[in-house]
Amino acid sequence: MQHPAIASGKVAVVTGAASGIGLAAAKAFARSGMCVVLADLGGDRLADACRQVAALSAHPDTDVVAIETDVGKLDELEALERAVIQRFGRIHVLMNNAGIQPGSSLFGPQANWENVLSVNLMGVINGTRTFGPHMIGHGEPALIINTGSKQGITTPPGDPAYNVSKAGVKAFTEALQHELRNTPDCKVTAHLLIPGFVFTALTANGRTAKPDGAWTPEQTVDFMLESIGRGDFYILCPDNDVDRATDQKRILWAAGDIVENRPPLSRWHPDYADRFKAYLAGE
């Protein structure tokens, strides 16, 4: 069952749309007959992505547009919203998907922390706060989809800035959905996309061929649309290596660190690593 916001003539705005999950989502929206706005940093990648999406549209010259936008800058998000409303009148799908992962360490370069938080977290917060009031106000069914990460839930060691940003996206999107469902006559719903291992420019790490364990961006978007059609808030995606049952056990173990007063990140603690492996194996 397809959500009524994803339909011919409706308008979708996708950030981080020049590649990966964002581009796959923009293509899926175009195939559904939607008007699609691709927002990303400017350059050849964005122009090429726009051509790919336009090729799938029944009205490529009028229904598909690329708008250069740095989501880490509030004024550019505000300019994006004005441009979309001026061109299309209303917005029915906002997908806050833009993300970066330059890598980080606790006491590493300050710029990495600031850049990751400004794009991955504040881009989602400011995008929602900029577009949300209009989407609520026009009274038609609408969606706000925020791209999170399993790293924002189980917070594995190795890239703390990214984990913090995605944990913030989870908390913000949960608060957003609570706000929306308690707003009278509101027809906007929020959804948290939690991808598995997806082969994109962000995760390639120099590889040119998709690893067997990874999903494609298209598989992820198909799963996202199916989940939204069911009304799911948490869109917890599997991949070819990790099934849902394994994800659930990892998430429950992470929550158990608090409940059972274990050391944080006990899954990677030498005193608990074997116990976690046994738990995961059902022993």
N, C-alpha and C positions, 0 to 999 in steps of 0.2 A: 504494500500500500504506500503510495507516494504522498508526502505532505502537501497540503494545498498551496503552500508558499512556493513550491517547486513546480511551476506550471508555465505554460506559454504566456508570454507577455509580462510576466513578473520580472523583477529586477534583482540581480545578485551582485554583491560587491565582495571580491576576494582579495585579501592582502597576501603578499608572498606568492603572487600568482604567476611569476615568471618561470617557475620550475616545480618539480616534485608534486607533493600533495595538492598544493594550491593550483597548479596548472591542470592537474587531473580533475579537480573539482570544477574549475572554470569550464573545462570541456564537457563535463557531465551536465552542468547547468545549461550550456548552449544546446546540447542535444535535446534537452527538455523544452526548448523553445524560449528560454529566458533571455532577457537582455543581460549582458554580462560586462562588468567593469573589472578589469585586471589592474590591481594596484601593486606596484613594486618599485624598486630602484630603477632608474631609467637605463637606457642603453640597448644594445642589440638583443640581449636575452628577452627583455620585455616586449620589444617590437616583434621578435620571432614568435613568442608565445601568443601574442595578440593575433598574428596571422593564422596560427594553428587553430585557435578557438573560433575565429571568424569563418574558417573553412567549414565549420560544423554548424553554422547558423544559417537559418533560412533568409535572414536579412543582415548580412555581414556588414554592410556599410552604415547601418543605423543602429544595430542592436549590440554591437561589440566595440568596446573602447578600452584603450590602455591609458592610465593616468599615473605619471611618475609620482611616487609618494614614499617618503621616509617615515615609517610609522613611529619611529622614535621621537618625532617632532610633532607636538600637538597642533601647531598651526598648519602643518601639511595635512593632517587628518581632517581638520576643520575645512580646509580648502577642498579636500576630496569630497566631503559630504555636500558642500555647496555645489560643486560641479556636477555631481550625480543627480541631485534634486533638480538642478536647472535643466539637465538633459532629459531625465526620465520621469521626474515628478515624484516618484515614490521608491522606497527600498524595501524589499521583502526578505532578502537573505543577506546577512552580514557574516562573513567567515573571516574571523581574526586569526590568520594562519601564519603570518610572517614570523620567522624565527631565525636566530643565528646561534652558532656554537663554536666560538673561537678557541674554546678550552679555557680552564681556569684552575687556580689553586688557591688555598685559603689566603696565602700571603703573597700571591703573584701580582701581576700588573693591575693597577687600578682601572686602566682603560677597559680591560676585558670585563670586569664586573659592571662598570657603568654601561657599556655597550649592550651586554646581554640583558641587563635589567631594563634598559630603556626600550629595547625592541620587544623582547619576549614577554615582559610583564606589563610595562606601561603602554606598549603598543596595543595590548588587549584591553587594558583598563580604559585608556583614552579613546580607543576606537569604539568601545561599547558606550561610553558616556557621551560621545559625540553623536553617534548614529541612533542610539536607543530611543531618546525622546520622540524623534520623528517617527520611528517605526511603531512605537506605541500609539502615537497620536493619529496615524492614518486609519487605524481601526481594522486593517485587514490582517489575515494570518501571516505571521512572519517568524523568522528564525535568526537567532544569534548563535553561531557555532564557534567555539573557542578551541584552538588546538593546544592541548596539554601534552603530557608525556608520562609514561610509567616512572620515569626518573623523578617526577614530582610527587610520586606516591611512595615508592620504596627507597628513594634517595640514595642510590648506591654511591660509594666513594669514587672519586676521580674527577668530578667536574661540579664543584659546589655551586658556582654561580648559575649554571644551567638548572641544577636541581631546585635552587631557591626560586628562580624565575617561574618554573613550571609548577612548583608547589603553590606559588602565589596565584597562578592562573586557575588551578583547581579551587582554591578557597574563594577567589573572586567569582568564578562562574557558579559555584554553589550558592553564594550570596545573591547573585543576579537572578537565578531561577526562583529563589525564595521571594525576592522582591517582585518579580513579574507575576507569579501566581497569586500574590496578594494585592495586586493592583487591579481595581475594578475595571471590568470590560476590556482587559488587556488580552490581546490575541497573539502576543509574542512569547515564544518559549526559548529557553537557552539550553545548549547541549555542549558537553565536554567531550571532545574527540581525544581519545587516548590511543595513539598508534602503537603497533608493535614495531618490530624491526622492518623498516621500509627502506628500500634502496633509492636514495635521493642524493642530490649533490651534498646535502648536509651530512649524510652518513657514509658516503662513498670512501672517504679516506684514501684516495688515490686509486681505488679499484675502478675498472672500466666495465666489468661484467657483474651482473647481479649475483650475489651469493645465494646458494640454494635455500638457505634459511629465511631469506627476506621475502616480504611481499612487495609487489609493485605499488606505486601510488594509485593506480587504477583499482587494484583490489581493495585498497584501504578506503577509497571513496565509495566504491560499491557497498562495502560493509557499512560505512557511515550512513549512506542514504537508506539502506534497509533498516538500520537501527532507528533512525529518525522516524521512518514510517511506522515503526512499532511504538513510538513515543518514548524511547530510551533517553535518559539524561546522560548516563555514563556510557560512552561508546568505547568499550574496552576491546580493542582489536587483538586477535591472535596473529600469529605469523606461521611460517612453515617449521619453525623450531619450537615455539612455545604455544601450547594450547591454553584455553581459558582456565582449565582446572589448575594448571601450574601457576598462572597469573594470580588466581584467587588465593592459593596457598602462600605465595610470596607476599601478597598484600596483607593477609591475615597475620603472618609472622611479623611483619613490620609493625602492625598495630599492637601485637603482643609484647613488643619491647616495652611499651608504656605500661600495659596492663600487668605484666609479670615483673616489671621493674628490672628488666635485663639491661645490659649496656646498650647504648645506641648503636644501630647498624650491627646488631649481634650476629646477623647472618654472615658477616665477614670477620667476626671476632674469633680468635683461635680457641677460646673456651667453649664456643657455641656452634662452630662451623659443622662439626660432625652431627650434632643434634639436629641442626637444620636439614642436613642431607637426609637423615633418617626420617624426619617429619615429611619432607618432600616426597620421599619414596613410600610413604604410608606405613612406616614401621612403628 
